[in-house]
């Protein structure tokens, strides 16, 4: 299972790196989480520079793709050459986006008439792209999920884990990263947001 987190210059660290940390709670052969970028290095909105661990071409063949947000997402959405490199296909991939990453899914035509979640700043841009924006942290239909708010990162990660490894694995990953003294309530709240959008098989698969 290869999960690629699309990460561009100006990225939001909370989106890409929290998801990376939660997803890497899964320890099994073949489980791989990468930061996929259009260049070898990308710098965050707060000046943190990271080296990419996968290319956009590799993301196109990944089993799952998360699209993080950042302060340059509108520029990326307007860059036809860069957008043409994003070959995402919900027929063969699990695809999730967070905050302004939802705008990229909208511009790629991956949302259609499906409503989506995003952050308050990005909301009008997503609406301009013809997508209904929900006032909630997480929504999924089929193989496409969206989340709104930086700290909704664990919801997307939990959805991906549950779809691949089952709800028990997602609960365990969330429990590990949850605040001490609040673990049970945190996990319950997160799963309450995600579980309604899981196929029945994912909810019982261990």
ZABA-933366 format. One record per residue (C-alpha): z, y, x. Coordinates in steps of 0.001 Angstrom, whole numbers, plus 500000, padded with zeros to 6 digits. Each point is the difference from the previous one (the first is absolute). Layout:
<sites>
<up Z north Y east X> $
...
</sites>
This chain:
<sites>
<up 500000 north 500000 east 500000> $
<up 498825 north 503210 east 501627> $
<up 501268 north 503234 east 498445> $
<up 498396 north 503179 east 501340> $
<up 501704 north 503342 east 499416> $
<up 497374 north 502743 east 500149> $
<up 501437 north 502798 east 502117> $
<up 498165 north 503230 east 500742> $
<up 500785 north 503153 east 501987> $
<up 502620 north 502008 east 498162> $
<up 501507 north 496833 east 498522> $
<up 503392 north 499906 east 498326> $
<up 502320 north 497839 east 502099> $
<up 502042 north 498940 east 496968> $
<up 496949 north 498443 east 498360> $
<up 498554 north 498055 east 502902> $
<up 503107 north 499046 east 501945> $
<up 502410 north 499093 east 497188> $
<up 497352 north 497718 east 498521> $
<up 499395 north 498552 east 503467> $
<up 503705 north 499256 east 500437> $
<up 500516 north 498393 east 496601> $
<up 496843 north 497905 east 500234> $
<up 500995 north 498684 east 503408> $
<up 503129 north 498438 east 498498> $
<up 497671 north 497099 east 499226> $
<up 500034 north 497620 east 502933> $
<up 497395 north 497292 east 499681> $
<up 496942 north 498906 east 501984> $
<up 496958 north 502069 east 499192> $
<up 501926 north 502921 east 498500> $
<up 498774 north 503168 east 501709> $
<up 500514 north 503675 east 499151> $
<up 497926 north 502615 east 501809> $
<up 499503 north 503745 east 500055> $
<up 496253 north 500459 east 499519> $
<up 498533 north 503343 east 501024> $
<up 496579 north 501542 east 500675> $
<up 501037 north 500844 east 503573> $
<up 502104 north 498291 east 502649> $
<up 502828 north 502509 east 499522> $
<up 501165 north 501997 east 497004> $
<up 502603 north 502748 east 499744> $
<up 502276 north 500413 east 496994> $
<up 500719 north 503111 east 497974> $
<up 503174 north 500398 east 502081> $
<up 498416 north 499436 east 503409> $
<up 500664 north 496290 east 500527> $
<up 497080 north 498352 east 501802> $
<up 499310 north 496300 east 499490> $
<up 497442 north 497593 east 501350> $
<up 497972 north 498212 east 497371> $
<up 500348 north 496230 east 499953> $
<up 496845 north 499413 east 497943> $
<up 496703 north 501736 east 499298> $
<up 498545 north 501002 east 496641> $
<up 497513 north 497135 east 500392> $
<up 502905 north 497566 east 500304> $
<up 501608 north 501523 east 496917> $
<up 496826 north 499215 east 498075> $
<up 500578 north 496293 east 500631> $
<up 503789 north 500059 east 499471> $
<up 501626 north 498064 east 497170> $
<up 501841 north 503121 east 498868> $
<up 499709 north 503724 east 500690> $
<up 502509 north 502797 east 499458> $
<up 498784 north 503590 east 500083> $
<up 502689 north 502375 east 501176> $
<up 500066 north 503725 east 499400> $
<up 499956 north 503053 east 502211> $
<up 499338 north 503700 east 500171> $
<up 496291 north 499523 east 500792> $
<up 499091 north 497638 east 497163> $
<up 497835 north 502545 east 498174> $
<up 498011 north 500519 east 503204> $
<up 499586 north 496243 east 500352> $
<up 498899 north 499682 east 496363> $
<up 497330 north 502655 east 500654> $
<up 498764 north 498317 east 503192> $
<up 497071 north 497890 east 498809> $
<up 499532 north 498281 east 503359> $
<up 503639 north 498939 east 500197> $
<up 500204 north 498950 east 496350> $
<up 496907 north 497837 east 500480> $
<up 501992 north 497954 east 502528> $
<up 502625 north 499036 east 497420> $
<up 498672 north 496729 east 498623> $
<up 502716 north 498919 east 497579> $
<up 499435 north 497371 east 497340> $
<up 502643 north 499113 east 497388> $
<up 498077 north 496844 east 499181> $
<up 501110 north 498525 east 503335> $
<up 502820 north 502285 east 501156> $
<up 503351 north 501225 east 498761> $
<up 499779 north 503788 east 500206> $
<up 502824 north 502517 east 499742> $
<up 500201 north 503732 east 500499> $
<up 502812 north 502484 east 500192> $
<up 500119 north 503695 east 499162> $
<up 496817 north 501666 east 501268> $
<up 498634 north 496580 east 500942> $
<up 499383 north 499647 east 496264> $
<up 497431 north 502794 east 500300> $
<up 498008 north 497877 east 502440> $
<up 499981 north 497065 east 497580> $
<up 498828 north 502333 east 497246> $
<up 497186 north 501408 east 502148> $
<up 498986 north 496453 east 500978> $
<up 499662 north 499134 east 496325> $
<up 502666 north 497308 east 500153> $
<up 502130 north 501336 east 497156> $
<up 497436 north 500590 east 497285> $
<up 501832 north 500473 east 496701> $
<up 503215 north 498466 east 501353> $
<up 502920 north 502475 east 500105> $
<up 501732 north 500563 east 503316> $
<up 503079 north 501349 east 501738> $
<up 500039 north 502699 east 502646> $
<up 502190 north 502840 east 501276> $
<up 500340 north 503321 east 498202> $
<up 497904 north 501906 east 502547> $
<up 497078 north 497582 east 499753> $
<up 500201 north 499590 east 496216> $
<up 497479 north 502743 east 499078> $
<up 497476 north 498738 east 502565> $
<up 500195 north 496460 east 498645> $
<up 499629 north 501355 east 496477> $
<up 496936 north 501972 east 501117> $
<up 498551 north 496676 east 501164> $
<up 500278 north 498780 east 496405> $
<up 503097 north 497821 east 500341> $
<up 503001 north 500172 east 497662> $
<up 503211 north 500519 east 501997> $
<up 503182 north 498294 east 498822> $
<up 503489 north 501466 east 500272> $
<up 501470 north 496903 east 501639> $
<up 500420 north 498630 east 503537> $
<up 497794 north 496912 east 499797> $
<up 497133 north 498519 east 498008> $
<up 497630 north 497111 east 500566> $
<up 497145 north 498404 east 498157> $
<up 498397 north 496901 east 501413> $
<up 499723 north 500259 east 503775> $
<up 500426 north 503792 east 500205> $
<up 503364 north 501775 east 500140> $
<up 501056 north 503621 east 500477> $
<up 503336 north 501650 east 500703> $
<up 501261 north 503564 east 499871> $
<up 502611 north 501531 east 502303> $
<up 500720 north 499323 east 503665> $
<up 502892 north 497655 east 499293> $
<up 497842 north 497892 east 497679> $
<up 498676 north 498291 east 503157> $
<up 502282 north 496970 east 499505> $
<up 498585 north 499530 east 496493> $
<up 496479 north 499544 east 501350> $
<up 501284 north 497695 east 502731> $
<up 501976 north 497958 east 497480> $
<up 496931 north 499688 east 497765> $
<up 497896 north 498687 east 502874> $
<up 502686 north 497545 east 501082> $
<up 500544 north 498772 east 496450> $
<up 496262 north 499506 east 499480> $
<up 499713 north 497972 east 503188> $
<up 503393 north 498368 east 500541> $
<up 501751 north 500264 east 496641> $
<up 502733 north 502078 east 498456> $
<up 502818 north 498352 east 501941> $
<up 498392 north 501031 east 503298> $
<up 499519 north 503565 east 498760> $
<up 503640 north 500151 east 498879> $
<up 501181 north 498764 east 503389> $
<up 497915 north 502574 east 501901> $
<up 501304 north 502833 east 497837> $
<up 503584 north 498770 east 500283> $
<up 499804 north 500153 east 503800> $
<up 498944 north 503669 east 500108> $
<up 502127 north 501230 east 497071> $
<up 503093 north 502137 east 500688> $
<up 503243 north 498098 east 500532> $
<up 502164 north 500072 east 496905> $
<up 496956 north 500633 east 497813> $
<up 497880 north 496983 east 500830> $
<up 500122 north 498224 east 496653> $
<up 499445 north 503159 east 497953> $
<up 497199 north 501173 east 502325> $
<up 498157 north 496687 east 499813> $
<up 500426 north 499841 east 496227> $
<up 498608 north 503511 east 499555> $
<up 497031 north 499373 east 502286> $
<up 499106 north 496697 east 498383> $
<up 500340 north 501534 east 496547> $
<up 497213 north 502404 east 501001> $
<up 497756 north 497288 east 501463> $
<up 500559 north 496804 east 497988> $
<up 498276 north 501111 east 496764> $
<up 496740 north 500239 east 501950> $
<up 500147 north 496571 east 501653> $
<up 498001 north 497016 east 498800> $
<up 502295 north 497353 east 498518> $
<up 499288 north 497656 east 502915> $
<up 501186 north 502575 east 502552> $
<up 503268 north 500496 east 498164> $
<up 500938 north 496331 east 500305> $
<up 498382 north 499059 east 503307> $
<up 502626 north 499429 east 502716> $
</sites>
